[in-house]
Amino acid sequence: MDSGTGRNVRTEIVSPAGNAEKLRFAVRYGADAVYFGGDEFNLRVRSDNFTLEEIGEAVEFCRKSGVKTVFLFNAFLHEKDIAPAASYLEKIKRLNFDAIMVSDPAAKALIEAAGIETEFHLSTQMSVMNHLAVKFWRSAGFKRIVLARETTLDEIRAIRDATDAEIEIFVHGALCVAYSGRCLLSRYLTGRSANQGDCSQPCRWNYSLVEKKRPGNYLDVIEHGSGTEILSSMDLSLIEKIGDYIDAGVSAFKIEGRMKSVYYAANTTRIYRHAVDCAGTGAFAEHLPFWNRELDLISHRPYTNDLFNEFDNIPFESVPYIKKALFMGYRADDGVQSREIDVKVFNPFSVGDIVDAIYPIKETIMDHQCIITDIRSADIGITTVARPGSVYTVTFDRPVYSNALFRKIIK
Protein backbone atom coordinates (compact mmCIF):
# COMPACT_ATOMS: atom_id res chain seq x y z
CA MET A 1 0.00 0.00 0.00
CA ASP A 2 1.28 3.45 -0.97
CA SER A 3 1.43 5.48 2.27
CA GLY A 4 0.94 8.75 0.42
CA THR A 5 -2.08 7.84 -1.69
CA GLY A 6 -3.49 4.74 -0.08
CA ARG A 7 -3.37 2.96 -3.45
CA ASN A 8 -2.61 -0.70 -3.87
CA VAL A 9 0.73 -0.58 -5.69
CA ARG A 10 1.03 -4.22 -6.76
CA THR A 11 1.54 -3.83 -10.47
CA GLU A 12 -0.39 -6.13 -12.78
CA ILE A 13 0.98 -8.03 -15.75
CA VAL A 14 -1.35 -7.65 -18.74
CA SER A 15 -0.52 -10.28 -21.37
CA PRO A 16 -1.36 -10.66 -25.07
CA ALA A 17 -3.80 -13.34 -26.20
CA GLY A 18 -3.92 -13.58 -29.98
CA ASN A 19 -5.99 -16.77 -29.77
CA ALA A 20 -7.40 -19.16 -27.18
CA GLU A 21 -4.20 -21.23 -27.08
CA LYS A 22 -2.03 -18.21 -26.30
CA LEU A 23 -4.55 -17.01 -23.72
CA ARG A 24 -4.40 -20.29 -21.80
CA PHE A 25 -0.61 -20.23 -21.57
CA ALA A 26 -0.47 -16.54 -20.64
CA VAL A 27 -2.86 -17.33 -17.77
CA ARG A 28 -0.92 -20.41 -16.67
CA TYR A 29 2.39 -18.53 -16.81
CA GLY A 30 1.35 -15.73 -14.48
CA ALA A 31 -0.79 -13.06 -16.16
CA ASP A 32 -3.02 -10.93 -13.94
CA ALA A 33 -5.05 -9.93 -16.98
CA VAL A 34 -5.18 -10.84 -20.67
CA TYR A 35 -6.23 -8.68 -23.58
CA PHE A 36 -7.80 -10.05 -26.74
CA GLY A 37 -10.14 -9.12 -29.54
CA GLY A 38 -12.99 -10.58 -31.52
CA ASP A 39 -13.00 -10.96 -35.25
CA GLU A 40 -14.02 -7.33 -35.80
CA PHE A 41 -13.02 -3.81 -34.67
CA ASN A 42 -9.71 -4.43 -32.92
CA LEU A 43 -6.23 -3.35 -33.96
CA ARG A 44 -4.93 -6.79 -34.99
CA VAL A 45 -7.27 -8.06 -37.68
CA ARG A 46 -4.63 -10.54 -38.89
CA SER A 47 -4.29 -12.12 -35.48
CA ASP A 48 -6.30 -15.33 -35.11
CA ASN A 49 -8.61 -13.47 -32.73
CA PHE A 50 -11.68 -15.06 -31.14
CA THR A 51 -15.03 -16.25 -32.43
CA LEU A 52 -18.08 -15.46 -30.33
CA GLU A 53 -18.01 -18.97 -28.86
CA GLU A 54 -14.30 -18.69 -28.07
CA ILE A 55 -14.81 -15.31 -26.39
CA GLY A 56 -17.33 -16.82 -24.00
CA GLU A 57 -15.04 -19.76 -23.25
CA ALA A 58 -12.08 -17.40 -22.68
CA VAL A 59 -14.03 -15.25 -20.23
CA GLU A 60 -15.14 -18.33 -18.30
CA PHE A 61 -11.62 -19.82 -18.23
CA CYS A 62 -10.12 -16.56 -16.98
CA ARG A 63 -12.81 -16.08 -14.36
CA LYS A 64 -12.15 -19.56 -12.95
CA SER A 65 -8.40 -18.79 -12.97
CA GLY A 66 -8.80 -15.45 -11.19
CA VAL A 67 -7.50 -13.52 -14.20
CA LYS A 68 -9.10 -10.37 -15.61
CA THR A 69 -10.27 -10.04 -19.21
CA VAL A 70 -9.77 -6.89 -21.28
CA PHE A 71 -11.71 -6.98 -24.55
CA LEU A 72 -10.36 -4.87 -27.40
CA PHE A 73 -12.77 -2.69 -29.33
CA ASN A 74 -10.07 -0.19 -30.20
CA ALA A 75 -10.19 0.35 -33.95
CA PHE A 76 -10.89 3.85 -35.22
CA LEU A 77 -14.35 3.87 -36.76
CA HIS A 78 -15.19 5.35 -40.13
CA GLU A 79 -18.76 6.48 -40.72
CA LYS A 80 -19.53 3.24 -42.57
CA ASP A 81 -18.40 1.27 -39.48
CA ILE A 82 -20.96 2.67 -37.05
CA ALA A 83 -23.88 0.39 -37.86
CA PRO A 84 -21.77 -2.83 -38.10
CA ALA A 85 -20.02 -1.95 -34.83
CA ALA A 86 -23.34 -1.48 -33.06
CA SER A 87 -24.55 -4.81 -34.46
CA TYR A 88 -21.40 -6.60 -33.26
CA LEU A 89 -21.77 -5.18 -29.76
CA GLU A 90 -25.25 -6.66 -29.54
CA LYS A 91 -23.65 -10.10 -30.05
CA ILE A 92 -21.15 -9.72 -27.20
CA LYS A 93 -23.15 -7.64 -24.71
CA ARG A 94 -23.78 -10.53 -22.29
CA LEU A 95 -20.19 -11.72 -22.00
CA ASN A 96 -19.21 -9.74 -18.86
CA PHE A 97 -15.66 -8.62 -19.58
CA ASP A 98 -13.75 -7.00 -16.73
CA ALA A 99 -12.89 -4.10 -19.05
CA ILE A 100 -13.21 -2.96 -22.66
CA MET A 101 -10.45 -0.95 -24.32
CA VAL A 102 -11.29 1.69 -26.90
CA SER A 103 -9.47 4.36 -28.89
CA ASP A 104 -12.38 6.14 -30.52
CA PRO A 105 -14.93 7.97 -28.30
CA ALA A 106 -17.58 6.72 -30.74
CA ALA A 107 -16.78 3.17 -29.66
CA LYS A 108 -17.43 4.08 -26.02
CA ALA A 109 -20.73 5.71 -26.97
CA LEU A 110 -21.81 2.60 -28.86
CA ILE A 111 -20.83 0.32 -25.97
CA GLU A 112 -22.89 2.38 -23.53
CA ALA A 113 -25.82 2.52 -25.95
CA ALA A 114 -25.74 -1.30 -26.11
CA GLY A 115 -26.20 -1.39 -22.33
CA ILE A 116 -22.80 -2.96 -21.64
CA GLU A 117 -21.65 -2.14 -18.12
CA THR A 118 -17.89 -2.50 -17.67
CA GLU A 119 -14.69 -0.61 -16.95
CA PHE A 120 -13.32 1.46 -19.80
CA HIS A 121 -9.60 1.48 -20.61
CA LEU A 122 -8.19 4.05 -23.02
CA SER A 123 -5.85 2.75 -25.71
CA THR A 124 -2.32 4.04 -26.20
CA GLN A 125 -3.54 5.15 -29.66
CA MET A 126 -4.93 8.31 -28.04
CA SER A 127 -1.37 9.47 -27.23
CA VAL A 128 -1.92 10.54 -23.62
CA MET A 129 1.29 11.98 -22.16
CA ASN A 130 0.28 14.52 -19.49
CA HIS A 131 -1.90 14.82 -16.40
CA LEU A 132 -4.44 17.20 -17.97
CA ALA A 133 -5.19 14.70 -20.73
CA VAL A 134 -5.50 11.94 -18.13
CA LYS A 135 -7.94 14.04 -16.13
CA PHE A 136 -9.97 14.73 -19.27
CA TRP A 137 -10.35 11.05 -20.09
CA ARG A 138 -10.92 10.19 -16.43
CA SER A 139 -13.83 12.64 -16.34
CA ALA A 140 -15.13 11.00 -19.53
CA GLY A 141 -15.50 7.71 -17.66
CA PHE A 142 -12.21 5.90 -18.25
CA LYS A 143 -10.79 4.07 -15.24
CA ARG A 144 -7.41 3.13 -16.77
CA ILE A 145 -5.26 5.03 -19.24
CA VAL A 146 -2.64 3.25 -21.36
CA LEU A 147 -0.09 6.00 -21.79
CA ALA A 148 1.66 6.74 -25.07
CA ARG A 149 4.92 4.86 -25.42
CA GLU A 150 6.66 8.23 -25.76
CA THR A 151 5.87 9.13 -22.14
CA THR A 152 9.00 9.48 -19.99
CA LEU A 153 9.47 8.12 -16.48
CA ASP A 154 9.42 11.64 -15.00
CA GLU A 155 6.17 12.38 -16.84
CA ILE A 156 4.63 9.21 -15.43
CA ARG A 157 5.54 10.32 -11.92
CA ALA A 158 3.93 13.72 -12.52
CA ILE A 159 0.77 12.11 -13.92
CA ARG A 160 0.56 9.73 -10.98
CA ASP A 161 0.90 12.58 -8.47
CA ALA A 162 -1.80 14.66 -10.15
CA THR A 163 -4.48 12.08 -10.95
CA ASP A 164 -6.37 9.11 -9.55
CA ALA A 165 -6.56 7.14 -12.81
CA GLU A 166 -4.98 3.73 -13.13
CA ILE A 167 -1.87 4.03 -15.31
CA GLU A 168 -0.81 1.27 -17.70
CA ILE A 169 2.34 1.30 -19.83
CA PHE A 170 3.87 -1.01 -22.40
CA VAL A 171 6.79 -2.88 -20.88
CA HIS A 172 7.92 -5.19 -23.68
CA GLY A 173 7.54 -5.82 -27.39
CA ALA A 174 7.56 -4.20 -30.80
CA LEU A 175 7.64 -0.44 -31.19
CA CYS A 176 6.16 1.58 -34.05
CA VAL A 177 8.12 4.30 -35.81
CA ALA A 178 4.97 6.45 -35.98
CA TYR A 179 3.75 8.68 -33.17
CA SER A 180 1.92 6.36 -30.75
CA GLY A 181 1.48 3.90 -33.57
CA ARG A 182 -0.77 6.16 -35.64
CA CYS A 183 0.56 5.70 -39.17
CA LEU A 184 -0.70 6.12 -42.75
CA LEU A 185 2.30 4.53 -44.47
CA SER A 186 0.73 1.08 -44.72
CA ARG A 187 -2.52 2.45 -46.13
CA TYR A 188 -0.61 4.58 -48.64
CA LEU A 189 1.61 1.74 -49.90
CA THR A 190 -0.71 -1.27 -49.63
CA GLY A 191 -4.24 -0.05 -48.93
CA ARG A 192 -4.19 -1.71 -45.48
CA SER A 193 -4.98 0.69 -42.62
CA ALA A 194 -2.88 0.44 -39.45
CA ASN A 195 -5.52 2.41 -37.58
CA GLN A 196 -8.06 -0.31 -38.26
CA GLY A 197 -5.74 -3.14 -37.30
CA ASP A 198 -4.40 -4.16 -40.70
CA CYS A 199 -0.84 -2.77 -40.82
CA SER A 200 1.45 -4.36 -43.44
CA GLN A 201 4.52 -3.09 -41.50
CA PRO A 202 6.25 -1.24 -44.37
CA CYS A 203 8.58 0.31 -41.77
CA ARG A 204 10.24 -3.13 -41.60
CA TRP A 205 10.99 -3.20 -45.34
CA ASN A 206 14.42 -2.36 -46.82
CA TYR A 207 14.76 0.91 -48.72
CA SER A 208 17.26 2.30 -51.22
CA LEU A 209 18.04 5.75 -52.62
CA VAL A 210 17.77 6.43 -56.38
CA GLU A 211 19.17 9.55 -58.09
CA LYS A 212 16.63 10.89 -60.60
CA LYS A 213 18.99 10.91 -63.60
CA ARG A 214 20.35 7.44 -62.85
CA PRO A 215 17.29 5.16 -62.80
CA GLY A 216 18.07 1.63 -61.76
CA ASN A 217 21.15 2.67 -59.79
CA TYR A 218 20.01 1.81 -56.29
CA LEU A 219 22.06 2.92 -53.31
CA ASP A 220 21.45 1.34 -49.93
CA VAL A 221 20.45 3.80 -47.26
CA ILE A 222 23.08 3.36 -44.56
CA GLU A 223 23.51 5.13 -41.24
CA HIS A 224 26.91 4.92 -39.54
CA GLY A 225 27.78 2.07 -41.89
CA SER A 226 25.76 -0.39 -39.84
CA GLY A 227 22.23 -0.61 -41.15
CA THR A 228 19.54 0.22 -43.66
CA GLU A 229 16.36 0.10 -41.59
CA ILE A 230 15.77 3.87 -41.45
CA LEU A 231 12.06 3.45 -40.65
CA SER A 232 12.31 0.41 -38.40
CA SER A 233 12.52 0.60 -34.62
CA MET A 234 14.04 -1.60 -31.96
CA ASP A 235 11.93 -3.67 -29.56
CA LEU A 236 11.08 -2.35 -26.11
CA SER A 237 12.31 -4.09 -22.95
CA LEU A 238 11.96 -2.37 -19.58
CA ILE A 239 13.00 -5.36 -17.48
CA GLU A 240 15.96 -3.56 -15.88
CA LYS A 241 13.81 -0.52 -14.97
CA ILE A 242 10.81 -2.37 -13.53
CA GLY A 243 11.48 -1.07 -10.03
CA ASP A 244 11.63 2.55 -11.21
CA TYR A 245 8.27 2.28 -12.95
CA ILE A 246 6.66 0.57 -9.97
CA ASP A 247 7.97 3.36 -7.72
CA ALA A 248 6.53 5.89 -10.17
CA GLY A 249 3.07 4.42 -9.54
CA VAL A 250 2.39 2.37 -12.67
CA SER A 251 -0.70 0.21 -12.15
CA ALA A 252 -0.09 -2.29 -14.94
CA PHE A 253 2.64 -3.45 -17.31
CA LYS A 254 1.39 -4.45 -20.75
CA ILE A 255 3.25 -6.89 -22.98
CA GLU A 256 2.86 -6.34 -26.73
CA GLY A 257 2.55 -9.37 -28.99
CA ARG A 258 -0.85 -10.79 -29.94
CA MET A 259 0.59 -11.82 -33.32
CA LYS A 260 3.46 -13.72 -31.72
CA SER A 261 3.78 -17.32 -30.56
CA VAL A 262 2.49 -19.29 -27.59
CA TYR A 263 6.11 -19.45 -26.43
CA TYR A 264 6.44 -15.64 -26.60
CA ALA A 265 3.21 -15.04 -24.66
CA ALA A 266 4.14 -17.54 -21.96
CA ASN A 267 7.82 -16.70 -21.51
CA THR A 268 7.48 -12.91 -21.48
CA THR A 269 4.59 -13.24 -19.02
CA ARG A 270 6.50 -15.41 -16.58
CA ILE A 271 9.63 -13.25 -16.73
CA TYR A 272 7.85 -9.96 -16.07
CA ARG A 273 5.62 -11.60 -13.43
CA HIS A 274 8.74 -12.84 -11.63
CA ALA A 275 10.48 -9.46 -11.99
CA VAL A 276 7.51 -7.59 -10.49
CA ASP A 277 7.34 -10.08 -7.63
CA CYS A 278 11.07 -9.60 -6.94
CA ALA A 279 11.13 -5.80 -7.31
CA GLY A 280 12.48 -4.00 -4.27
CA THR A 281 14.24 -7.09 -2.92
CA GLY A 282 17.74 -8.52 -3.23
CA ALA A 283 16.31 -11.23 -5.47
CA PHE A 284 15.88 -8.69 -8.27
CA ALA A 285 19.59 -8.26 -8.95
CA GLU A 286 20.13 -11.98 -8.41
CA HIS A 287 17.64 -12.98 -11.11
CA LEU A 288 18.24 -10.14 -13.61
CA PRO A 289 20.84 -12.12 -15.66
CA PHE A 290 18.36 -15.02 -15.96
CA TRP A 291 15.56 -12.69 -17.09
CA ASN A 292 17.77 -11.00 -19.68
CA ARG A 293 18.89 -14.37 -21.01
CA GLU A 294 15.30 -15.61 -21.29
CA LEU A 295 14.14 -12.45 -23.09
CA ASP A 296 17.08 -12.84 -25.46
CA LEU A 297 15.84 -16.35 -26.27
CA ILE A 298 12.56 -14.90 -27.54
CA SER A 299 12.63 -13.82 -31.20
CA HIS A 300 13.15 -10.07 -31.19
CA ARG A 301 14.90 -7.06 -32.65
CA PRO A 302 17.65 -5.42 -30.57
CA TYR A 303 16.18 -4.17 -27.30
CA THR A 304 15.94 -0.60 -26.07
CA ASN A 305 14.54 0.78 -22.82
CA ASP A 306 13.83 4.24 -24.26
CA LEU A 307 11.74 4.84 -27.35
CA PHE A 308 14.24 5.22 -30.21
CA ASN A 309 16.92 5.92 -27.57
CA GLU A 310 15.78 9.53 -27.71
CA PHE A 311 16.80 10.24 -24.13
CA ASP A 312 20.23 8.62 -24.02
CA ASN A 313 21.71 9.82 -27.34
CA ILE A 314 22.86 6.28 -28.14
CA PRO A 315 24.42 5.84 -31.60
CA PHE A 316 22.42 4.16 -34.35
CA GLU A 317 22.41 0.38 -34.47
CA SER A 318 20.99 -1.83 -37.20
CA VAL A 319 17.75 -3.59 -36.43
CA PRO A 320 18.11 -7.24 -37.47
CA TYR A 321 15.69 -9.88 -36.28
CA ILE A 322 17.34 -12.00 -33.59
CA LYS A 323 16.31 -15.62 -33.14
CA LYS A 324 18.35 -17.76 -30.75
CA ALA A 325 15.77 -20.42 -29.85
CA LEU A 326 13.17 -22.41 -31.75
CA PHE A 327 9.79 -23.12 -30.16
CA MET A 328 9.25 -26.88 -30.48
CA GLY A 329 5.90 -27.41 -28.79
CA TYR A 330 4.10 -27.78 -25.48
CA ARG A 331 2.78 -30.48 -23.18
CA ALA A 332 -0.73 -31.19 -24.37
CA ASP A 333 -2.00 -33.38 -21.53
CA ASP A 334 -2.87 -32.47 -17.95
CA GLY A 335 -1.12 -35.32 -16.21
CA VAL A 336 1.35 -35.34 -13.35
CA GLN A 337 5.09 -35.34 -13.88
CA SER A 338 6.11 -38.13 -16.22
CA ARG A 339 8.76 -39.13 -18.72
CA GLU A 340 6.06 -40.05 -21.26
CA ILE A 341 3.70 -37.23 -22.23
CA ASP A 342 1.68 -35.86 -25.15
CA VAL A 343 3.28 -32.97 -27.02
CA LYS A 344 1.67 -30.62 -29.55
CA VAL A 345 4.41 -29.96 -32.10
CA PHE A 346 5.16 -26.55 -33.68
CA ASN A 347 8.58 -27.29 -35.22
CA PRO A 348 9.96 -30.73 -36.14
CA PHE A 349 12.14 -32.62 -33.67
CA SER A 350 13.80 -36.02 -33.64
CA VAL A 351 14.81 -38.79 -31.29
CA GLY A 352 18.08 -37.75 -29.63
CA ASP A 353 17.35 -34.01 -29.71
CA ILE A 354 18.24 -32.04 -26.60
CA VAL A 355 15.52 -29.51 -25.69
CA ASP A 356 14.84 -27.04 -22.91
CA ALA A 357 11.67 -27.51 -20.88
CA ILE A 358 10.46 -24.26 -19.30
CA TYR A 359 7.67 -23.74 -16.76
CA PRO A 360 5.70 -21.07 -14.92
CA ILE A 361 7.82 -19.56 -12.14
CA LYS A 362 6.22 -20.15 -8.76
CA GLU A 363 8.54 -20.29 -5.77
CA THR A 364 11.43 -21.68 -7.81
CA ILE A 365 12.68 -21.76 -11.40
CA MET A 366 12.07 -25.32 -12.60
CA ASP A 367 13.54 -25.14 -16.14
CA HIS A 368 15.73 -28.00 -17.26
CA GLN A 369 17.15 -29.76 -20.31
CA CYS A 370 15.95 -33.16 -21.45
CA ILE A 371 16.64 -35.62 -24.26
CA ILE A 372 13.96 -37.09 -26.51
CA THR A 373 14.26 -40.87 -26.40
CA ASP A 374 11.10 -42.05 -28.16
CA ILE A 375 8.36 -40.61 -30.42
CA ARG A 376 5.04 -42.29 -31.21
CA SER A 377 2.06 -41.25 -33.28
CA ALA A 378 -1.49 -42.55 -33.02
CA ASP A 379 -1.54 -42.81 -36.82
CA ILE A 380 1.83 -44.34 -37.68
CA GLY A 381 3.13 -45.75 -34.42
CA ILE A 382 6.82 -45.45 -33.55
CA THR A 383 8.68 -42.80 -35.56
CA THR A 384 11.94 -40.90 -35.38
CA VAL A 385 10.61 -37.45 -36.30
CA ALA A 386 7.68 -35.40 -34.96
CA ARG A 387 6.03 -33.14 -37.54
CA PRO A 388 4.38 -29.74 -36.88
CA GLY A 389 0.63 -29.52 -36.39
CA SER A 390 0.09 -32.89 -34.69
CA VAL A 391 0.14 -34.32 -31.18
CA TYR A 392 2.70 -37.07 -30.47
CA THR A 393 3.41 -39.22 -27.45
CA VAL A 394 7.00 -38.39 -26.56
CA THR A 395 9.31 -40.03 -24.05
CA PHE A 396 12.13 -38.07 -22.38
CA ASP A 397 15.15 -39.14 -20.36
CA ARG A 398 13.73 -37.44 -17.26
CA PRO A 399 10.28 -36.50 -15.92
CA VAL A 400 8.50 -33.47 -17.39
CA TYR A 401 6.02 -31.41 -15.33
CA SER A 402 2.65 -30.00 -16.33
CA ASN A 403 2.40 -26.85 -18.49
CA ALA A 404 5.85 -27.46 -20.04
CA LEU A 405 6.94 -25.54 -23.13
CA PHE A 406 9.80 -26.95 -25.20
CA ARG A 407 12.45 -25.08 -27.17
CA LYS A 408 15.72 -25.86 -28.90
CA ILE A 409 18.66 -23.46 -28.68
CA ILE A 410 19.87 -22.38 -32.13
CA LYS A 411 23.65 -22.57 -32.31
Stockholm file with secondary structure:
# STOCKHOLM 1.0

chainA/1-411         MDSGTGRNVRTEIVSPAGNAEKLRFAVRYGADAVYFGGDEFNLRVRSDNFTLEEIGEAVEFCRKSGVKTVFLFNAFLHEKDIAPAASYLEKIKRLNFDAIMVSDPAAKALIEAAGIETEFHLSTQMSVMNHLAVKFWRSAGFKRIVLARETTLDEIRAIRDATDAEIEIFVHGALCVAYSGRCLLSRYLTGRSANQGDCSQPCRWNYSLVEKKRPGNYLDVIEHGSGTEILSSMDLSLIEKIGDYIDAGVSAFKIEGRMKSVYYAANTTRIYRHAVDCAGTGAFAEHLPFWNRELDLISHRPYTNDLFNEFDNIPFESVPYIKKALFMGYRADDGVQSREIDVKVFNPFSVGDIVDAIYPIKETIMDHQCIITDIRSADIGITTVARPGSVYTVTFDRPVYSNALFRKIIK
#=GR chainA/1-411 SS CCTTTCCCCCCEEEEECSSHHHHHHHHHTTCSEEEEEBSSSSSCTTSCCBCHHHHHHHHHHHHHHTCEEEEECCCCCCGGGHHHHHHHHHHHTTSCCSEEEESSHHHHHHHHHTTCCCEEEECGGGCCCSHHHHHHHHHTTCSEEECCTTCCHHHHHHHHHHCCSEEEEEEEEECCSSGGGCCCHHHHHHSCCGGGTCCCCGGGSCCEEECTTSTTCEEECCSTTSCCCTTCCCEEECGGGHHHHHHTTCCEEEECCTTSCHHHHHHHHHHHHHHHHHTTSHHHHHHHHHHHHHHHTSCBSCEESSGGGTTTTCCCCCCCCBCCEEEEEEECSCCCSEEEEEEEESSCEETTCEEEEECCCSSSCCCEEEEEEEEEETTTEEESEECTTSEEEEEEEEEECTTCEEEEECC
#=GC SS_cons         CCTTTCCCCCCEEEEECSSHHHHHHHHHTTCSEEEEEBSSSSSCTTSCCBCHHHHHHHHHHHHHHTCEEEEECCCCCCGGGHHHHHHHHHHHTTSCCSEEEESSHHHHHHHHHTTCCCEEEECGGGCCCSHHHHHHHHHTTCSEEECCTTCCHHHHHHHHHHCCSEEEEEEEEECCSSGGGCCCHHHHHHSCCGGGTCCCCGGGSCCEEECTTSTTCEEECCSTTSCCCTTCCCEEECGGGHHHHHHTTCCEEEECCTTSCHHHHHHHHHHHHHHHHHTTSHHHHHHHHHHHHHHHTSCBSCEESSGGGTTTTCCCCCCCCBCCEEEEEEECSCCCSEEEEEEEESSCEETTCEEEEECCCSSSCCCEEEEEEEEEETTTEEESEECTTSEEEEEEEEEECTTCEEEEECC
//
